[in-house]
Amino acid sequence: MILETAAIAIGSVIATKALEKTTEKVTETLLDKAGKFLVTLKKQSPHTVAAIEKAPEQAIDYGKALLEVESAAKANPEVAEAIKELAEAAKTEPNPQFIQSIQEFADTLKSQPQQPNSINYKNLANEIKNVFQGNTFNAPVTFN
C-alpha cells in the first residue's frame, strides 16, 4: 500500500469529522466507509484510532499515524481493504467542502517538520493535492 492512500484515508476521516460540526454533509457511503476503516483499524492499532479521532481538535503526528496505518494494512488484509474502500469513496465525494478539507490536510502535512529517513511530507502533500482536482479523483491508485 502506498502512503498516499493511507493519507487520503486519514484525511477523509478528519475531513468528515470537521464537516460534521457544520451544516455541510458528506455522502452516506463515505460515512460508512470511514466508520468501517476506524473499526477495522481499531482492532489492529487502537492508539492510532484514538489519535485520529481527536483530530482536528487536537494536533496529531500525521507522519506517525501514516506509518502506523500503513503498517497495520501490511499486517492485516482487512485493514488494507477498509483503506482501499475509504479511498474509493473519497474519490466520488461531491462535497466541495470535503475536497477543501483534504487540501487543508495536505497543507498541514507540508508544515510538519521533516525527520531524517522518514516521510517527505511536502511530496506526499503535493501528491494528495494532485489527486483531488476539482471534485474528481484523477490519479491511479495502486494497492499492494
Backbone as a chain_set.jsonl record, in Angstrom:
{"seq": "MILETAAIAIGSVIATKALEKTTEKVTETLLDKAGKFLVTLKKQSPHTVAAIEKAPEQAIDYGKALLEVESAAKANPEVAEAIKELAEAAKTEPNPQFIQSIQEFADTLKSQPQQPNSINYKNLANEIKNVFQGNTFNAPVTFN", "coords": {"N": [[0.838, -1.183, 0.0], [0.493, 2.241, -0.725], [1.709, 5.282, 0.736], [0.246, 7.519, 0.072], [-2.42, 6.651, -0.259], [-3.051, 5.825, 2.335], [-2.803, 8.293, 3.576], [-4.876, 9.698, 2.337], [-7.024, 8.248, 3.349], [-6.827, 8.78, 6.143], [-7.012, 11.58, 6.062], [-9.583, 11.772, 4.998], [-11.205, 10.807, 7.069], [-10.697, 12.746, 9.024], [-11.547, 15.063, 7.678], [-14.244, 14.446, 7.325], [-15.09, 14.368, 9.993], [-14.66, 17.056, 10.658], [-16.51, 18.328, 9.0], [-18.867, 17.427, 10.106], [-19.415, 19.145, 12.14], [-20.444, 21.344, 10.961], [-22.994, 22.671, 8.773], [-22.639, 21.304, 6.505], [-22.703, 18.237, 4.73], [-21.589, 14.896, 4.117], [-21.612, 12.134, 1.793], [-23.542, 9.19, 2.549], [-22.206, 6.858, 1.941], [-19.481, 7.553, 2.157], [-19.399, 8.162, 4.897], [-20.048, 5.633, 5.979], [-17.873, 4.072, 5.048], [-15.728, 5.392, 6.258], [-16.32, 4.919, 8.932], [-16.151, 2.094, 8.971], [-13.442, 1.792, 8.345], [-12.247, 2.919, 10.657], [-13.202, 1.186, 12.692], [-12.11, -1.259, 11.872], [-9.353, -0.659, 11.839], [-9.024, -0.11, 14.514], [-8.996, -2.584, 15.775], [-6.483, -3.497, 15.119], [-4.741, -1.381, 15.732], [-5.36, 0.354, 18.211], [-4.51, 2.706, 19.555], [-3.751, 4.4, 17.495], [-6.181, 4.924, 16.222], [-7.452, 6.266, 18.303], [-5.921, 8.609, 18.38], [-6.409, 9.655, 15.791], [-9.161, 10.108, 15.963], [-9.242, 12.242, 17.706], [-8.401, 14.374, 16.243], [-9.746, 17.018, 14.261], [-9.45, 18.649, 16.48], [-7.359, 18.284, 18.306], [-3.892, 18.444, 17.79], [-2.131, 16.054, 15.876], [0.524, 13.704, 15.29], [0.943, 13.375, 12.148], [2.681, 12.01, 10.462], [3.568, 9.823, 12.0], [1.083, 8.603, 12.409], [0.423, 7.942, 9.756], [2.448, 6.083, 9.133], [1.826, 4.091, 10.996], [-0.738, 3.338, 10.158], [-0.145, 2.387, 7.609], [1.528, 0.249, 8.307], [-0.295, -1.344, 9.748], [-2.026, -2.003, 7.678], [-0.382, -3.556, 6.075], [-0.01, -5.709, 7.745], [-2.549, -6.719, 8.13], [-4.981, -7.833, 6.054], [-7.666, -7.093, 6.103], [-7.689, -4.497, 7.136], [-6.275, -3.23, 5.1], [-8.113, -3.527, 3.005], [-10.256, -2.001, 3.995], [-9.099, 0.53, 3.968], [-8.694, 0.841, 1.237], [-11.372, 0.836, 0.323], [-12.334, 3.147, 1.599], [-10.743, 5.128, 0.415], [-11.657, 4.89, -2.217], [-14.321, 5.707, -1.864], [-13.849, 8.338, -1.135], [-12.926, 9.324, -3.531], [-15.214, 9.711, -5.038], [-16.691, 11.557, -3.69], [-18.815, 14.28, -3.73], [-18.912, 16.707, -2.351], [-17.796, 19.977, -2.112], [-16.674, 21.181, 0.134], [-15.585, 19.053, 1.478], [-13.522, 18.332, -0.276], [-11.994, 20.656, -0.049], [-11.269, 20.415, 2.64], [-9.618, 18.172, 2.507], [-7.559, 19.259, 0.998], [-6.629, 21.142, 2.861], [-5.721, 19.383, 4.798], [-3.582, 18.292, 3.403], [-1.992, 20.586, 3.248], [-1.392, 20.863, 5.949], [0.176, 18.603, 6.309], [2.38, 19.382, 4.796], [3.473, 21.318, 6.438], [4.514, 19.929, 8.54], [7.341, 19.13, 10.535], [10.309, 17.972, 8.981], [11.753, 14.786, 9.244], [14.82, 13.039, 9.411], [15.286, 10.269, 7.213], [12.563, 9.612, 7.032], [9.124, 10.179, 6.206], [8.621, 12.211, 3.358], [6.984, 14.91, 3.715], [6.195, 17.139, 2.198], [6.284, 16.251, -0.469], [4.406, 14.167, -0.29], [2.109, 15.602, 0.433], [1.799, 17.176, -1.861], [1.255, 15.145, -3.698], [-1.232, 14.269, -2.753], [-2.768, 16.584, -3.149], [-2.611, 16.729, -5.927], [-4.105, 14.542, -6.618], [-6.72, 15.223, -5.946], [-8.449, 17.053, -7.925], [-10.533, 19.616, -8.503], [-13.633, 18.184, -8.096], [-13.028, 15.616, -8.668], [-11.31, 12.537, -8.695], [-8.316, 11.996, -9.93], [-6.048, 10.451, -10.2], [-4.278, 7.403, -10.708], [-4.663, 4.691, -8.467], [-2.807, 2.459, -6.647], [-2.942, -0.532, -4.963], [-1.16, -2.497, -2.85]], "CA": [[0.0, 0.0, 0.0], [1.282, 3.461, -0.766], [1.375, 6.242, 1.78], [-0.775, 8.44, -0.43], [-3.731, 6.082, 0.019], [-3.238, 5.921, 3.785], [-3.009, 9.714, 3.888], [-6.23, 10.047, 1.905], [-7.945, 7.64, 4.314], [-6.777, 9.563, 7.38], [-7.569, 12.891, 5.744], [-11.025, 11.635, 4.804], [-11.828, 10.706, 8.391], [-10.585, 14.052, 9.671], [-12.421, 15.991, 6.948], [-15.619, 14.07, 7.637], [-15.347, 14.834, 11.357], [-14.726, 18.52, 10.641], [-17.758, 18.733, 8.355], [-19.984, 17.094, 10.986], [-19.65, 20.294, 13.006], [-21.063, 22.398, 10.155], [-24.221, 22.214, 8.116], [-22.237, 20.508, 5.342], [-22.801, 16.792, 4.915], [-20.957, 14.05, 3.112], [-22.491, 11.028, 1.433], [-23.624, 8.066, 3.489], [-21.16, 5.9, 1.585], [-18.23, 7.998, 2.767], [-19.527, 7.978, 6.344], [-19.972, 4.199, 6.259], [-16.509, 3.587, 4.805], [-14.868, 5.968, 7.297], [-16.607, 4.16, 10.151], [-15.589, 0.746, 8.825], [-11.991, 1.946, 8.438], [-11.866, 3.128, 12.057], [-13.476, -0.042, 13.448], [-11.13, -2.266, 11.454], [-8.034, -0.235, 12.302], [-9.001, -0.153, 15.985], [-8.623, -3.951, 16.154], [-5.053, -3.642, 14.874], [-3.962, -0.281, 16.301], [-6.327, 1.218, 18.902], [-3.946, 4.016, 19.898], [-3.77, 5.223, 16.281], [-7.565, 5.367, 16.051], [-7.712, 7.279, 19.335], [-5.275, 9.853, 17.944], [-7.129, 10.163, 14.617], [-10.47, 10.59, 16.394], [-9.072, 13.518, 18.41], [-8.186, 15.422, 15.238], [-8.811, 18.131, 14.157], [-9.386, 19.459, 17.696], [-6.014, 18.136, 18.856], [-2.861, 18.157, 16.786], [-1.541, 14.721, 15.954], [1.697, 13.493, 14.447], [0.418, 12.7, 10.963], [3.684, 11.079, 9.954], [3.485, 8.602, 12.803], [-0.201, 7.97, 12.108], [0.518, 7.341, 8.42], [3.282, 4.88, 9.205], [1.094, 3.063, 11.739], [-1.818, 2.848, 9.298], [0.483, 1.576, 6.566], [1.979, -0.986, 8.946], [-1.487, -2.146, 10.041], [-2.541, -2.516, 6.406], [0.506, -4.636, 5.629], [-0.168, -6.844, 8.65], [-3.918, -7.204, 8.166], [-5.666, -7.561, 4.784], [-8.951, -6.439, 6.362], [-7.381, -3.068, 7.253], [-5.926, -2.78, 3.749], [-9.359, -3.437, 2.236], [-11.019, -0.855, 4.51], [-8.423, 1.726, 3.459], [-8.994, 0.909, -0.197], [-12.775, 1.22, 0.17], [-12.479, 4.542, 2.007], [-10.137, 5.959, -0.634], [-12.58, 4.857, -3.355], [-15.466, 6.56, -1.519], [-13.366, 9.723, -1.17], [-12.811, 9.701, -4.943], [-16.51, 10.073, -5.608], [-17.383, 12.51, -2.813], [-19.061, 15.51, -4.485], [-18.958, 17.892, -1.496], [-16.606, 20.822, -2.282], [-16.061, 21.428, 1.447], [-14.767, 17.872, 1.756], [-12.315, 18.48, -1.09], [-11.21, 21.72, 0.581], [-10.696, 19.865, 3.872], [-8.496, 17.308, 2.113], [-6.476, 20.179, 0.618], [-6.093, 21.686, 4.108], [-4.958, 18.291, 5.402], [-2.316, 18.238, 2.662], [-1.197, 21.736, 3.697], [-0.901, 20.538, 7.286], [1.294, 17.673, 6.124], [3.537, 20.146, 4.321], [4.056, 22.104, 7.524], [5.112, 19.045, 9.544], [8.806, 19.134, 10.448], [10.878, 16.804, 8.311], [12.645, 13.947, 10.026], [15.679, 12.259, 8.518], [14.879, 8.888, 6.932], [11.139, 9.372, 7.222], [8.245, 10.604, 5.124], [8.77, 13.553, 2.812], [5.617, 15.415, 3.808], [5.88, 18.051, 1.093], [5.963, 15.442, -1.649], [3.159, 13.46, -0.031], [1.031, 16.594, 0.36], [1.609, 17.519, -3.276], [0.596, 14.01, -4.34], [-2.641, 14.293, -2.359], [-3.407, 17.705, -3.85], [-2.714, 16.386, -7.343], [-5.162, 13.551, -6.763], [-8.011, 15.894, -5.867], [-8.575, 18.197, -8.83], [-11.97, 19.872, -8.509], [-14.263, 17.162, -7.271], [-12.76, 14.309, -9.25], [-10.102, 11.856, -8.263], [-7.806, 11.728, -11.27], [-4.799, 9.699, -10.218], [-4.434, 5.966, -10.49], [-4.311, 4.263, -7.118], [-2.348, 1.083, -6.638], [-2.949, -1.123, -3.638], [-0.323, -3.7, -2.821]], "C": [[0.877, 1.239, 0.0], [0.789, 4.437, 0.293], [0.283, 7.206, 1.352], [-2.177, 7.94, -0.085], [-4.041, 6.143, 1.507], [-3.514, 7.363, 4.188], [-4.409, 10.161, 3.487], [-7.254, 9.473, 2.881], [-7.989, 8.45, 5.604], [-7.392, 10.94, 7.154], [-9.076, 12.854, 5.571], [-11.76, 11.56, 6.132], [-11.831, 12.071, 9.07], [-11.507, 15.069, 8.993], [-13.887, 15.711, 7.254], [-16.0, 14.556, 9.028], [-15.487, 16.347, 11.398], [-16.048, 18.997, 10.047], [-18.982, 18.411, 9.198], [-20.373, 18.285, 11.853], [-20.297, 21.461, 12.264], [-22.374, 21.876, 9.59], [-23.914, 21.374, 6.885], [-22.315, 19.017, 5.682], [-22.034, 16.087, 3.803], [-21.903, 12.889, 2.837], [-22.455, 9.933, 2.489], [-22.528, 7.042, 3.208], [-19.844, 6.279, 2.242], [-18.277, 7.821, 4.28], [-19.385, 6.508, 6.727], [-18.547, 3.673, 6.117], [-15.536, 4.138, 5.845], [-15.068, 5.219, 8.612], [-16.01, 2.765, 10.108], [-14.069, 0.785, 8.955], [-11.561, 2.07, 9.9], [-12.082, 1.873, 12.898], [-12.426, -1.111, 13.135], [-9.739, -1.922, 11.964], [-7.92, -0.347, 13.815], [-8.61, -1.543, 16.492], [-7.112, -4.141, 16.084], [-4.238, -2.608, 15.646], [-4.879, 0.715, 17.018], [-5.793, 2.607, 19.244], [-3.917, 4.95, 18.685], [-5.177, 5.763, 16.041], [-7.899, 6.451, 17.069], [-7.115, 8.623, 18.929], [-6.023, 10.477, 16.768], [-8.47, 10.761, 15.033], [-10.385, 11.922, 17.128], [-8.847, 14.678, 17.444], [-9.545, 15.834, 14.693], [-8.697, 18.986, 15.421], [-8.001, 19.427, 18.331], [-5.048, 17.807, 17.734], [-2.343, 16.738, 16.987], [-0.31, 14.688, 15.064], [1.232, 12.675, 13.243], [1.405, 11.689, 10.395], [3.641, 9.753, 10.683], [2.186, 7.859, 12.503], [-0.168, 7.279, 10.747], [1.316, 6.048, 8.443], [2.562, 3.754, 9.938], [-0.054, 2.483, 10.913], [-1.245, 1.96, 8.195], [0.935, 0.231, 7.131], [0.799, -1.91, 9.248], [-2.053, -2.761, 8.769], [-1.686, -3.665, 5.882], [0.306, -5.893, 6.466], [-1.554, -7.476, 8.573], [-4.643, -6.843, 6.869], [-7.016, -6.865, 4.965], [-8.771, -4.919, 6.492], [-7.069, -2.505, 5.869], [-7.18, -2.603, 2.896], [-10.201, -2.246, 2.69], [-10.417, 0.46, 4.021], [-8.752, 1.92, 1.984], [-10.424, 1.39, -0.421], [-12.998, 2.687, 0.543], [-11.893, 5.48, 0.954], [-11.04, 6.014, -1.864], [-13.794, 5.744, -3.089], [-15.067, 8.032, -1.571], [-13.266, 10.223, -2.609], [-14.113, 10.259, -5.493], [-17.281, 11.08, -4.761], [-17.562, 13.843, -3.539], [-18.979, 16.803, -3.663], [-17.69, 18.732, -1.636], [-15.912, 21.146, -0.958], [-15.172, 20.251, 1.847], [-13.446, 17.973, 1.002], [-11.41, 19.546, -0.483], [-10.552, 21.219, 1.866], [-9.516, 18.947, 3.58], [-7.301, 18.172, 1.715], [-5.82, 20.771, 1.867], [-5.266, 20.633, 4.844], [-3.595, 18.182, 4.725], [-1.411, 19.398, 3.068], [-0.611, 21.492, 5.085], [0.276, 19.576, 7.2], [2.552, 18.409, 5.692], [4.242, 20.869, 5.457], [4.689, 21.24, 8.611], [6.632, 19.091, 9.406], [9.313, 17.835, 9.829], [11.837, 16.078, 9.249], [13.552, 13.203, 9.054], [15.162, 10.825, 8.391], [13.408, 8.627, 7.228], [10.372, 9.916, 6.023], [8.602, 12.009, 4.66], [7.361, 14.137, 2.708], [5.245, 16.341, 2.666], [5.5, 17.269, -0.15], [4.632, 14.718, -1.478], [1.972, 14.414, -0.141], [0.759, 16.995, -1.084], [0.917, 16.397, -4.032], [-0.893, 14.001, -4.018], [-3.367, 15.402, -3.111], [-3.574, 17.404, -5.339], [-3.83, 15.385, -7.599], [-6.523, 14.226, -6.812], [-7.99, 17.154, -6.711], [-10.061, 18.465, -8.978], [-12.638, 18.879, -7.594], [-14.092, 15.781, -7.884], [-11.422, 13.805, -8.767], [-9.45, 11.39, -9.548], [-6.533, 10.904, -11.317], [-5.08, 8.212, -10.073], [-3.981, 5.617, -9.081], [-3.947, 2.794, -7.186], [-2.336, 0.592, -5.207], [-2.161, -2.416, -3.697], [-0.718, -4.584, -1.676]], "O": [[1.909, 1.265, 0.671], [-0.376, 4.422, 0.69], [-0.513, 7.658, 2.175], [-3.028, 8.724, 0.335], [-5.161, 6.472, 1.899], [-4.362, 7.623, 5.042], [-5.056, 10.916, 4.213], [-8.241, 10.134, 3.205], [-9.068, 8.77, 6.101], [-8.197, 11.408, 7.959], [-9.771, 13.795, 5.953], [-12.813, 12.175, 6.303], [-12.846, 12.497, 9.622], [-12.173, 15.849, 9.673], [-14.678, 16.638, 7.422], [-17.091, 15.089, 9.23], [-16.349, 16.866, 12.106], [-16.639, 19.96, 10.536], [-20.026, 19.041, 9.035], [-21.53, 18.415, 12.252], [-20.658, 22.462, 12.883], [-22.8, 20.765, 9.904], [-24.819, 20.796, 6.285], [-22.021, 18.611, 6.807], [-21.859, 16.616, 2.705], [-22.877, 12.687, 3.561], [-21.476, 9.774, 3.218], [-21.989, 6.432, 4.132], [-19.166, 5.429, 2.819], [-17.299, 7.379, 4.881], [-18.685, 6.175, 7.684], [-18.07, 2.919, 6.966], [-14.619, 3.434, 6.269], [-14.105, 4.922, 9.318], [-15.429, 2.302, 11.09], [-13.475, -0.081, 9.597], [-10.619, 1.404, 10.33], [-11.239, 1.532, 13.728], [-11.922, -1.781, 14.037], [-9.025, -2.791, 12.465], [-6.847, -0.644, 14.34], [-7.96, -1.661, 17.531], [-6.533, -4.863, 16.895], [-3.164, -2.922, 16.158], [-5.147, 1.797, 16.495], [-6.546, 3.581, 19.225], [-4.046, 6.164, 18.839], [-5.343, 6.933, 15.694], [-8.553, 7.439, 16.737], [-7.745, 9.664, 19.119], [-6.248, 11.687, 16.746], [-8.873, 11.803, 14.516], [-11.369, 12.662, 17.168], [-9.078, 15.835, 17.796], [-10.446, 14.996, 14.679], [-7.93, 19.948, 15.441], [-7.527, 20.444, 18.838], [-5.342, 17.003, 16.849], [-2.145, 16.284, 18.114], [-0.131, 15.542, 14.196], [1.139, 11.449, 13.307], [1.006, 10.633, 9.904], [3.674, 8.69, 10.064], [2.184, 6.637, 12.358], [-0.67, 6.164, 10.6], [0.916, 5.045, 7.852], [2.672, 2.591, 9.55], [-0.312, 1.28, 10.962], [-1.801, 0.905, 7.888], [0.744, -0.808, 6.497], [0.883, -3.118, 9.03], [-2.508, -3.905, 8.776], [-2.203, -4.628, 5.315], [0.437, -7.008, 5.963], [-1.717, -8.647, 8.914], [-4.892, -5.665, 6.612], [-7.46, -6.131, 4.082], [-9.604, -4.149, 6.014], [-7.544, -1.427, 5.511], [-7.291, -1.631, 2.149], [-10.794, -1.556, 1.862], [-11.147, 1.396, 3.696], [-9.052, 3.03, 1.544], [-10.662, 2.258, -1.261], [-13.761, 3.389, -0.12], [-12.487, 6.512, 0.64], [-11.174, 7.068, -2.486], [-14.25, 6.455, -3.985], [-15.852, 8.877, -2.001], [-13.492, 11.403, -2.879], [-14.108, 11.173, -6.317], [-18.417, 11.419, -5.093], [-16.577, 14.472, -3.925], [-18.977, 17.89, -4.239], [-16.605, 18.25, -1.311], [-14.7, 21.361, -0.928], [-14.133, 20.436, 2.48], [-12.38, 17.729, 1.567], [-10.195, 19.362, -0.41], [-9.404, 21.561, 2.149], [-8.53, 18.943, 4.317], [-6.162, 17.854, 2.056], [-4.596, 20.888, 1.928], [-4.237, 20.949, 5.441], [-2.576, 18.001, 5.392], [-0.202, 19.221, 3.216], [0.528, 21.87, 5.362], [1.256, 19.716, 7.931], [3.651, 18.107, 6.157], [5.464, 21.015, 5.444], [5.336, 21.768, 9.515], [7.155, 19.091, 8.291], [8.81, 16.749, 10.119], [12.63, 16.702, 9.955], [13.103, 12.781, 7.989], [14.662, 10.248, 9.356], [13.049, 7.522, 7.635], [10.939, 10.086, 4.944], [8.855, 12.894, 5.478], [6.643, 13.89, 1.74], [4.101, 16.335, 2.211], [4.509, 17.583, -0.81], [3.826, 14.66, -2.406], [0.95, 14.074, -0.737], [-0.398, 17.137, -1.48], [0.088, 16.653, -4.905], [-1.722, 13.758, -4.895], [-4.454, 15.185, -3.648], [-4.577, 17.789, -5.94], [-4.431, 15.379, -8.673], [-7.38, 13.855, -7.614], [-7.555, 18.209, -6.249], [-10.785, 17.632, -9.523], [-12.251, 18.744, -6.433], [-14.903, 14.884, -7.655], [-10.516, 14.584, -8.47], [-9.963, 10.483, -10.203], [-5.991, 10.683, -12.4], [-6.022, 7.817, -9.385], [-3.02, 6.191, -8.57], [-4.7, 1.983, -7.725], [-1.77, 1.245, -4.331], [-2.457, -3.31, -4.49], [-0.128, -5.647, -1.485]]}, "num_chains": 1, "name": "protein.A"}
